[in-house]
Amino acid sequence: MSPARETALRALIAFRREGTWPDLYLKRASRRLSADDAALAARLTYGVLENRAYLDFLIGAFSNRPVEKLTPQVLDALRLAAYQLVFLERIPKSAAVNEAVEQVKKAGNPGAGAFANGLLRSLERRLSDLPQVPREDPLTYLSTRYSHPRWFVGKMCKRLGDEGCEALLQADNDPTPVTVRVNTLKTDRSALLRRLEEAGCPARPHPDLENALILEQAGAALRTGLMDEGLLYIQDAASQLCVEALDPRPGETVLDLCAAPGGKALLAAQKMKNTGEIVAVDLHPHRVELMEKNAVRMGVTCLRAVAGDAFTFCEAPESADAVLCDVPCSGMGVIRKKPDMRYKDGDSIKALPPLQLAILKNGAACLRPGGRLVYSTCTLLREENEAVIETFLRENPDFAPEAFSLPGVGEIAEGQITLWPQIHGTDGFFIAKLRKMRG
C-alpha cells in the first residue's frame, strides 16, 4: 500500500469524522514519510477536498447505489481514486484503481472491492468523455462543478452575476503561485533572485509589488534555507497591499491588534526602516513567542510582541499613529489555499460581524486624532466587510473614509476595496482605510 495514499485517506477520514484540519494532520504524518510521499499525500488530500462535490457527482454517475448510501470510508477511498484518475495525468491509472480497491476491501463488506473496481474502471473508460453536471439550476451547477458551498455560491451570484461567480470559483480551483516578500532589512530583490536561482528554486519578480517575488512552489523556497536566514517571508500580495494601505512611516507608533504570526507587522517594520515602535498583539502566549522568533529571524528590532485581547487591549488611549485591525473572519477569501473552508456552515458566520465591530472600535480608541486606521479581512462576504464599516462610521462620526492608492490597483477614492482572486490574482481580501478627524 502506498504510504502517500494511505496517509491521504486517513487525513480525509479524520477531517470527515472530527473536523481535524488537514494541514495539522499531514504535518504530523509527514514525519514518517519521505519528502516525495509527503508532497503526494498533501496533493491528494487537498485535491479531494477542493473537488469533493464534483467527485461525488462523477462517482454517482457510475454507481448503482446513491452516493449518500455508500459506507463513508468506502466513499473516501473512491473519491481519492477518482481524483487521481480525473486530475492527475502522471499517476498510473492502474495504481490508483488497485490501491483504492484494497482500501475499500478493508472498509467494506466482501463485495465492496468488486463494486469499487467496476465503478472505477467504468470511470477510467470515460475519462475523455466525462458526464457533465446539469446546468438547469445555476446554483446547483456551480456548487457541484466547482465544489463550493451552495450558500456561498448564492451570495457570490447575487454580487457578481452567474458568470462572475463562475470566474471566482474557477480561480479558487486553479493552481496558486506562491508570493514571497523580500526582506529589505537584510537583502534586496536582485540579490535574493540570484540566491534562489543558485538554489534551483525558480522565481520571478512580482508585476506590481517592488519587493515581492512569485514562486511556483513554496516547498522549494523552504528547502533552500533562505527563509531560515530571514531573507524572505511567504506572504500573499493581498496581505502586503494591506500594509501599503496602512502606510506606516519611520518613527511612528503602530498598533497591530490581531498580529500573529506577524507578517503584516514585520512588513510594517521594513517600511518604517526598523525605527519607531510596532506593538503586535495576540491573545495566545505561544503565538506571541512565534512573533518574537519571526522578528529575530527577520532582523526586526522595533517590534514588541504583547499578549493581549484585541477587544480590550489599549496601553494608552489615543496614542497610536496608525492602527491595523486585520480581524478574525470566515476566511471565505482564501478558499484557493485552504480548501477545508469550503465546508464552513453559513450560519456559523452570523456571530462574526459583532466581534469584528468590537475589535474595530477598540482599535479606534487607541488611535490619536489625525491618525489612520485600516480594517481588513480575508473574506469576500459583505456582512463581514462593508456592513461592518458602515455600522462603525454611523456610530463614530469622528471617523471618515480616506482615499488611498495600491500598486497594480490604482486609486481607491472611496477608501475601501475588495480584492478578488479572478480579477487581481490575489487572495480574496477586503481593505478599508479610515482617518480619525482632529477635534
KESE-882093 format. One record per residue (C-alpha): residue number from 1; residue in one letter; x, y, z. Coordinates in Angstrom, 1 decimal. Layout:
N
REC num residu     xx     yy     zz
REC NUM      A      X      Y      Z
...
END
This chain:
439
REC num residu     xx     yy     zz
REC   1      M    0.0    0.0    0.0
REC   2      S    1.4    3.4   -1.0
REC   3      P    2.3    5.4    2.2
REC   4      A    1.1    8.6    0.4
REC   5      R   -2.3    7.2   -0.5
REC   6      E   -2.8    5.6    2.9
REC   7      T   -1.9    8.9    4.6
REC   8      A   -4.2   10.9    2.4
REC   9      L   -7.1    8.5    3.1
REC  10      R   -6.5    8.8    6.9
REC  11      A   -6.4   12.6    6.6
REC  12      L   -9.7   12.6    4.8
REC  13      I  -11.3   10.3    7.3
REC  14      A  -10.0   12.5   10.2
REC  15      F  -11.4   15.6    8.6
REC  16      R  -14.8   14.0    8.0
REC  17      R  -15.1   12.4   11.4
REC  18      E  -13.6   15.0   13.7
REC  19      G  -13.0   18.1   11.6
REC  20      T   -9.3   17.7   12.0
REC  21      W   -7.6   20.4    9.9
REC  22      P   -5.8   18.6    7.1
REC  23      D   -2.6   20.7    7.4
REC  24      L   -2.2   19.7   11.0
REC  25      Y   -2.8   16.0   10.3
REC  26      L   -0.5   16.0    7.4
REC  27      K    2.2   17.9    9.3
REC  28      R    2.2   15.2   12.0
REC  29      A    2.0   12.3    9.5
REC  30      S    4.7   13.6    7.2
REC  31      R    7.4   13.0    9.8
REC  32      R    7.1    9.3    8.9
REC  33      L    7.2    9.9    5.1
REC  34      S    9.8   10.7    2.5
REC  35      A    9.6   14.2    1.1
REC  36      D    8.1   12.8   -2.2
REC  37      D    5.4   10.8   -0.3
REC  38      A    4.6   13.8    2.0
REC  39      A    4.1   16.0   -1.0
REC  40      L    1.9   13.5   -2.8
REC  41      A   -0.2   12.9    0.3
REC  42      A   -0.8   16.6    0.6
REC  43      R   -1.7   17.0   -3.0
REC  44      L   -4.2   14.1   -2.8
REC  45      T   -5.8   15.3    0.4
REC  46      Y   -6.3   18.8   -0.7
REC  47      G   -7.2   17.8   -4.2
REC  48      V  -10.1   15.7   -2.9
REC  49      L  -11.3   18.5   -0.6
REC  50      E  -11.1   21.0   -3.4
REC  51      N  -13.2   18.9   -5.7
REC  52      R  -15.3   16.7   -3.4
REC  53      A  -18.8   17.7   -4.7
REC  54      Y  -17.7   17.2   -8.3
REC  55      L  -16.0   13.8   -7.5
REC  56      D  -19.3   12.7   -5.7
REC  57      F  -21.2   13.7   -8.9
REC  58      L  -18.9   11.5  -11.0
REC  59      I  -19.0    8.6   -8.6
REC  60      G  -22.8    8.8   -8.5
REC  61      A  -22.9    8.7  -12.4
REC  62      F  -21.2    5.3  -12.3
REC  63      S  -22.7    3.8   -9.1
REC  64      N  -25.7    1.6   -8.9
REC  65      R  -26.3    2.9   -5.3
REC  66      P  -26.9    6.5   -4.2
REC  67      V  -23.6    8.2   -3.1
REC  68      E  -25.2    9.1    0.3
REC  69      K  -25.9    5.4    0.9
REC  70      L  -22.2    4.3    0.5
REC  71      T  -20.2    3.5    3.6
REC  72      P  -18.3    6.7    4.4
REC  73      Q  -14.8    5.2    4.3
REC  74      V  -15.6    3.4    1.1
REC  75      L  -16.7    6.8   -0.4
REC  76      D  -13.5    8.4    0.9
REC  77      A  -11.4    5.8   -1.0
REC  78      L  -13.4    6.2   -4.1
REC  79      R  -13.0   10.0   -4.0
REC  80      L   -9.3    9.6   -3.6
REC  81      A   -9.1    7.3   -6.7
REC  82      A  -11.4    9.4   -8.8
REC  83      Y   -9.4   12.5   -8.1
REC  84      Q   -6.2   10.7   -9.3
REC  85      L   -8.0    9.4  -12.4
REC  86      V   -9.5   12.7  -13.4
REC  87      F   -7.0   15.3  -12.3
REC  88      L   -3.5   13.7  -12.1
REC  89      E   -2.2   12.6  -15.5
REC  90      R    1.2   11.4  -14.2
REC  91      I   -0.4    8.9  -11.8
REC  92      P   -0.7    5.4  -13.3
REC  93      K   -4.3    4.6  -13.6
REC  94      S   -3.9    1.0  -12.6
REC  95      A   -2.1    2.1   -9.3
REC  96      A   -4.9    4.5   -8.5
REC  97      V   -7.6    1.9   -9.0
REC  98      N   -5.9   -1.1   -7.5
REC  99      E   -4.9    0.6   -4.3
REC 100      A   -8.4    2.1   -3.9
REC 101      V   -9.8   -1.4   -4.3
REC 102      E   -7.6   -2.6   -1.5
REC 103      Q   -8.6    0.3    0.7
REC 104      V  -12.2   -0.4    0.1
REC 105      K  -11.9   -4.1    0.9
REC 106      K  -10.6   -3.1    4.4
REC 107      A  -13.5   -0.8    5.0
REC 108      G  -16.4   -2.5    3.3
REC 109      N  -18.1   -5.9    3.1
REC 110      P  -16.7   -8.7    0.9
REC 111      G  -18.4   -7.3   -2.2
REC 112      A  -17.2   -3.8   -1.8
REC 113      G  -13.9   -4.4   -3.6
REC 114      A  -15.6   -5.7   -6.7
REC 115      F  -18.1   -2.8   -6.6
REC 116      A  -15.2   -0.3   -6.4
REC 117      N  -13.2   -1.9   -9.1
REC 118      G  -16.2   -1.9  -11.5
REC 119      L  -17.1    1.7  -10.8
REC 120      L  -13.5    3.0  -11.1
REC 121      R  -12.9    1.0  -14.3
REC 122      S  -16.1    2.5  -15.8
REC 123      L  -14.9    6.0  -14.9
REC 124      E  -11.5    5.3  -16.4
REC 125      R  -13.0    4.3  -19.7
REC 126      R  -15.0    7.6  -19.8
REC 127      L  -12.1   10.0  -18.9
REC 128      S  -12.2   11.6  -22.4
REC 129      D  -16.0   12.0  -22.2
REC 130      L  -16.9   12.6  -18.6
REC 131      P  -20.6   13.0  -17.6
REC 132      Q  -21.5   16.7  -17.5
REC 133      V  -23.1   18.4  -14.4
REC 134      P  -26.6   19.6  -15.5
REC 135      R  -26.8   23.4  -15.9
REC 136      E  -30.6   23.9  -15.4
REC 137      D  -30.2   25.3  -11.9
REC 138      P  -27.2   27.7  -11.8
REC 139      L  -26.6   27.3   -8.1
REC 140      T  -26.6   23.5   -8.2
REC 141      Y  -24.4   23.5  -11.3
REC 142      L  -21.8   25.9   -9.9
REC 143      S  -21.7   24.5   -6.3
REC 144      T  -21.3   21.0   -7.7
REC 145      R  -18.9   21.6  -10.6
REC 146      Y  -16.6   23.8   -8.5
REC 147      S  -17.2   22.2   -5.1
REC 148      H  -18.1   25.3   -3.2
REC 149      P  -20.9   25.6   -0.6
REC 150      R  -24.3   26.4   -2.0
REC 151      W  -24.9   29.3    0.4
REC 152      F  -21.6   30.9   -0.6
REC 153      V  -22.3   30.4   -4.3
REC 154      G  -25.7   32.1   -3.8
REC 155      K  -24.1   35.1   -2.2
REC 156      M  -21.5   35.5   -4.9
REC 157      C  -24.0   35.1   -7.7
REC 158      K  -26.1   37.9   -6.3
REC 159      R  -23.0   40.1   -6.1
REC 160      L  -21.1   39.1   -9.3
REC 161      G  -23.7   37.5  -11.5
REC 162      D  -23.6   33.9  -12.6
REC 163      E  -20.6   34.4  -15.0
REC 164      G  -18.6   36.5  -12.5
REC 165      C  -19.3   33.9   -9.8
REC 166      E  -18.1   31.1  -12.0
REC 167      A  -14.9   33.0  -12.7
REC 168      L  -14.3   33.4   -9.0
REC 169      L  -14.9   29.7   -8.3
REC 170      Q  -12.6   28.7  -11.2
REC 171      A   -9.9   30.9   -9.8
REC 172      D  -10.3   29.3   -6.4
REC 173      N   -9.7   25.9   -8.1
REC 174      D   -6.8   26.9  -10.2
REC 175      P   -3.2   26.3   -9.0
REC 176      T   -2.0   29.1   -6.9
REC 177      P    1.5   30.5   -7.3
REC 178      V    3.3   31.4   -4.1
REC 179      T    4.2   35.1   -3.4
REC 180      V    7.1   35.9   -1.1
REC 181      R    8.3   39.2    0.3
REC 182      V   11.9   40.3    0.1
REC 183      N   13.2   41.3    3.5
REC 184      T   14.9   44.6    2.6
REC 185      L   16.4   44.8    6.0
REC 186      K   18.8   42.0    5.0
REC 187      T   18.9   41.9    1.2
REC 188      D   17.3   43.3   -2.0
REC 189      R   15.2   41.7   -4.7
REC 190      S   18.1   41.2   -7.2
REC 191      A   20.3   39.5   -4.7
REC 192      L   17.5   37.2   -3.5
REC 193      L   16.6   36.3   -7.1
REC 194      R   20.3   35.2   -7.6
REC 195      R   20.3   33.2   -4.4
REC 196      L   17.0   31.4   -5.4
REC 197      E   18.4   30.7   -8.8
REC 198      E   21.6   29.3   -7.4
REC 199      A   19.5   27.1   -5.1
REC 200      G   17.4   25.7   -8.0
REC 201      C   14.2   27.5   -7.0
REC 202      P   12.7   29.3  -10.0
REC 203      A   11.3   32.8   -9.1
REC 204      R   10.2   35.9  -11.0
REC 205      P    9.6   39.5   -9.9
REC 206      H    6.0   40.3   -8.9
REC 207      P    4.5   42.5  -11.6
REC 208      D    3.1   45.1   -9.1
REC 209      L    5.0   44.8   -5.8
REC 210      E    8.5   46.2   -5.9
REC 211      N    9.8   43.9   -3.1
REC 212      A    8.0   40.7   -3.9
REC 213      L    8.7   37.5   -5.9
REC 214      I    6.5   34.8   -7.3
REC 215      L    7.5   31.2   -6.9
REC 216      E    5.9   28.1   -8.3
REC 217      Q    6.3   26.1   -5.1
REC 218      A    6.6   27.2   -1.5
REC 219      G    8.3   23.9   -0.6
REC 220      A   11.2   24.7   -2.9
REC 221      A   11.8   28.0   -1.1
REC 222      L   11.7   26.3    2.3
REC 223      R   14.3   23.8    1.3
REC 224      T   16.8   26.5    0.2
REC 225      G   17.2   27.7    3.8
REC 226      L   16.7   31.3    2.7
REC 227      M   13.7   31.6    4.9
REC 228      D   15.6   30.5    7.9
REC 229      E   18.2   33.2    7.1
REC 230      G   15.3   35.7    7.2
REC 231      L   15.8   36.8    3.6
REC 232      L   12.2   36.2    2.6
REC 233      Y    8.7   35.7    4.1
REC 234      I    5.9   33.9    2.4
REC 235      Q    3.1   36.4    2.2
REC 236      D    0.3   36.8   -0.4
REC 237      A    0.1   40.0   -2.3
REC 238      A   -3.2   41.0   -0.7
REC 239      S   -1.6   40.9    2.7
REC 240      Q    1.2   43.1    1.5
REC 241      L   -1.2   45.5   -0.1
REC 242      C   -3.0   45.8    3.3
REC 243      V    0.2   47.2    4.7
REC 244      E    0.6   49.5    1.7
REC 245      A   -2.8   51.0    2.6
REC 246      L   -1.8   51.5    6.2
REC 247      D    1.3   53.4    5.0
REC 248      P    3.5   53.0    8.2
REC 249      R    6.3   55.6    8.3
REC 250      P    9.7   55.8   10.0
REC 251      G    9.5   56.8   13.7
REC 252      E    5.8   56.2   14.1
REC 253      T    3.9   54.2   16.7
REC 254      V    1.9   51.4   15.0
REC 255      L   -0.6   49.1   16.7
REC 256      D   -1.4   45.7   15.1
REC 257      L   -4.3   44.3   17.2
REC 258      C   -4.6   40.8   15.6
REC 259      A   -1.0   40.3   14.6
REC 260      A    0.1   36.7   14.8
REC 261      P    2.0   35.2   13.1
REC 262      G    3.2   38.7   12.4
REC 263      G    3.6   39.0    8.6
REC 264      K    2.0   42.4    8.3
REC 265      A    3.8   43.8   11.4
REC 266      L    7.1   42.6   10.0
REC 267      L    6.4   44.3    6.7
REC 268      A    5.4   47.5    8.5
REC 269      A    8.8   47.3   10.2
REC 270      Q   10.5   47.3    6.8
REC 271      K    8.6   50.3    5.6
REC 272      M    9.5   52.1    8.9
REC 273      K   13.2   51.3    8.3
REC 274      N   13.1   49.4   11.6
REC 275      T   12.5   52.6   13.6
REC 276      G    9.7   53.8   15.9
REC 277      E    7.6   51.1   17.6
REC 278      I    5.2   48.4   16.4
REC 279      V    3.1   46.8   19.1
REC 280      A    1.9   43.4   17.8
REC 281      V   -0.9   41.9   19.9
REC 282      D   -2.2   38.3   20.1
REC 283      L   -4.3   36.6   22.7
REC 284      H   -2.2   33.4   23.0
REC 285      P    1.3   33.5   24.6
REC 286      H    2.7   30.8   22.2
REC 287      R    1.7   32.9   19.2
REC 288      V    3.4   35.9   20.8
REC 289      E    6.5   33.8   21.2
REC 290      L    6.2   32.9   17.5
REC 291      M    6.1   36.6   16.5
REC 292      E    9.2   37.3   18.6
REC 293      K   11.1   34.5   16.9
REC 294      N   10.0   35.7   13.5
REC 295      A   11.1   39.2   14.4
REC 296      V   14.6   38.0   15.4
REC 297      R   14.9   35.9   12.2
REC 298      M   13.9   38.8   10.0
REC 299      G   16.2   41.3   11.8
REC 300      V   13.4   43.4   13.2
REC 301      T   14.1   45.2   16.4
REC 302      C   11.3   47.8   16.5
REC 303      L    8.5   45.2   17.1
REC 304      R    7.2   44.5   20.5
REC 305      A    5.0   41.4   20.7
REC 306      V    2.4   41.5   23.5
REC 307      A   -0.1   39.0   24.8
REC 308      G   -3.5   40.8   24.9
REC 309      D   -7.1   40.6   24.0
REC 310      A   -8.0   42.6   20.8
REC 311      F  -11.3   43.5   22.2
REC 312      T   -9.8   45.4   25.2
REC 313      F   -6.1   45.9   24.7
REC 314      C   -5.1   49.6   24.7
REC 315      E   -1.9   50.6   26.6
REC 316      A   -2.5   54.3   26.1
REC 317      P   -5.8   55.7   24.5
REC 318      E   -5.4   57.9   21.5
REC 319      S   -1.6   57.3   21.3
REC 320      A   -1.0   55.3   18.1
REC 321      D   -0.2   57.0   14.8
REC 322      A   -1.7   54.0   12.8
REC 323      V   -3.7   51.0   13.8
REC 324      L   -4.3   47.8   11.9
REC 325      C   -7.3   45.7   12.6
REC 326      D   -6.9   42.6   10.5
REC 327      V   -9.8   40.9   12.3
REC 328      P  -10.6   37.2   12.6
REC 329      C  -13.1   36.3    9.9
REC 330      S  -14.7   33.4    8.0
REC 331      G  -11.8   33.0    5.6
REC 332      M  -14.0   32.8    2.6
REC 333      G  -11.5   34.7    0.5
REC 334      V   -8.7   32.1    0.9
REC 335      I  -10.5   29.1   -0.3
REC 336      R   -7.9   28.6   -3.0
REC 337      K   -5.3   28.0   -0.3
REC 338      K   -7.4   26.4    2.4
REC 339      P   -9.9   24.0    0.7
REC 340      D  -11.4   23.0    4.1
REC 341      M  -13.0   26.5    4.2
REC 342      R  -15.5   25.0    1.6
REC 343      Y  -17.1   23.1    4.4
REC 344      K  -18.0   26.0    6.7
REC 345      D  -21.6   26.3    7.7
REC 346      G  -23.1   29.5    6.5
REC 347      D  -24.9   30.0    9.8
REC 348      S  -21.7   30.0   11.8
REC 349      I  -20.6   33.3   10.2
REC 350      K  -23.5   35.2   11.7
REC 351      A  -21.7   35.6   15.0
REC 352      L  -18.6   37.2   13.4
REC 353      P  -19.6   40.8   12.5
REC 354      P  -20.4   41.9   16.1
REC 355      L  -17.0   40.6   17.2
REC 356      Q  -15.3   42.3   14.2
REC 357      L  -17.0   45.6   15.0
REC 358      A  -15.9   45.4   18.7
REC 359      I  -12.3   45.0   17.7
REC 360      L  -12.6   47.9   15.3
REC 361      K  -14.0   50.1   18.0
REC 362      N  -11.2   49.2   20.3
REC 363      G   -8.6   49.9   17.7
REC 364      A  -10.3   53.3   17.1
REC 365      A  -10.0   54.2   20.8
REC 366      C   -6.2   53.6   20.6
REC 367      L   -5.7   55.9   17.7
REC 368      R   -4.6   59.6   18.1
REC 369      P   -6.6   62.4   16.4
REC 370      G   -5.5   62.7   12.8
REC 371      G   -4.2   59.1   12.8
REC 372      R   -5.2   56.4   10.3
REC 373      L   -6.8   53.0   10.8
REC 374      V   -7.0   50.0    8.4
REC 375      Y   -9.7   47.4    8.8
REC 376      S   -9.1   44.2    6.8
REC 377      T  -10.3   40.6    6.4
REC 378      C   -9.6   37.7    4.2
REC 379      T  -13.2   37.1    3.3
REC 380      L  -15.5   38.2    0.4
REC 381      L  -18.7   38.5    2.4
REC 382      R  -20.3   41.9    2.6
REC 383      E  -21.7   41.3    6.1
REC 384      E  -18.1   41.0    7.4
REC 385      N  -16.7   43.8    5.3
REC 386      E  -18.7   46.8    4.0
REC 387      A  -21.5   46.3    6.5
REC 388      V  -19.1   46.5    9.5
REC 389      I  -17.6   49.7    8.2
REC 390      E  -21.0   51.2    7.5
REC 391      T  -22.1   50.4   11.1
REC 392      F  -18.8   51.8   12.6
REC 393      L  -19.0   55.1   10.6
REC 394      R  -22.6   55.5   11.6
REC 395      E  -21.7   55.2   15.3
REC 396      N  -18.4   57.1   15.1
REC 397      P  -18.9   60.4   13.3
REC 398      D  -15.3   61.4   14.2
REC 399      F  -14.0   58.9   11.6
REC 400      A  -14.2   59.3    7.8
REC 401      P  -13.1   57.1    4.9
REC 402      E   -9.8   58.0    3.4
REC 403      A   -8.7   57.5   -0.2
REC 404      F   -5.5   55.5   -0.8
REC 405      S   -3.6   54.0   -3.7
REC 406      L   -2.3   50.5   -4.2
REC 407      P    0.3   49.2   -6.6
REC 408      G   -1.3   47.5   -9.6
REC 409      V   -4.7   48.6   -8.5
REC 410      G   -4.6   52.4   -8.5
REC 411      E   -6.6   55.0   -6.6
REC 412      I   -9.3   53.8   -4.3
REC 413      A  -11.3   57.0   -3.9
REC 414      E  -14.0   55.6   -1.7
REC 415      G  -11.5   54.3    0.9
REC 416      Q  -12.3   50.6    0.6
REC 417      I  -11.8   47.8   -1.8
REC 418      T  -12.4   44.1   -2.2
REC 419      L   -9.5   42.2   -3.9
REC 420      W  -10.7   39.3   -6.0
REC 421      P   -8.7   36.2   -7.0
REC 422      Q  -10.2   36.2  -10.5
REC 423      I   -9.5   39.9  -11.0
REC 424      H   -6.4   40.9   -9.0
REC 425      G   -4.7   37.5   -8.8
REC 426      T   -4.5   37.7   -5.0
REC 427      D   -6.3   36.1   -2.1
REC 428      G   -9.9   37.4   -1.6
REC 429      F   -9.3   40.3    0.7
REC 430      F  -11.1   43.4    2.0
REC 431      I   -9.3   46.6    2.9
REC 432      A  -10.9   49.8    4.3
REC 433      K   -8.9   52.9    5.4
REC 434      L  -10.3   55.4    7.9
REC 435      R   -9.0   58.7    9.3
REC 436      K   -9.7   59.9   12.8
REC 437      M  -10.6   63.6   12.4
REC 438      R   -9.0   66.2   14.6
REC 439      G  -11.1   67.9   17.3
END
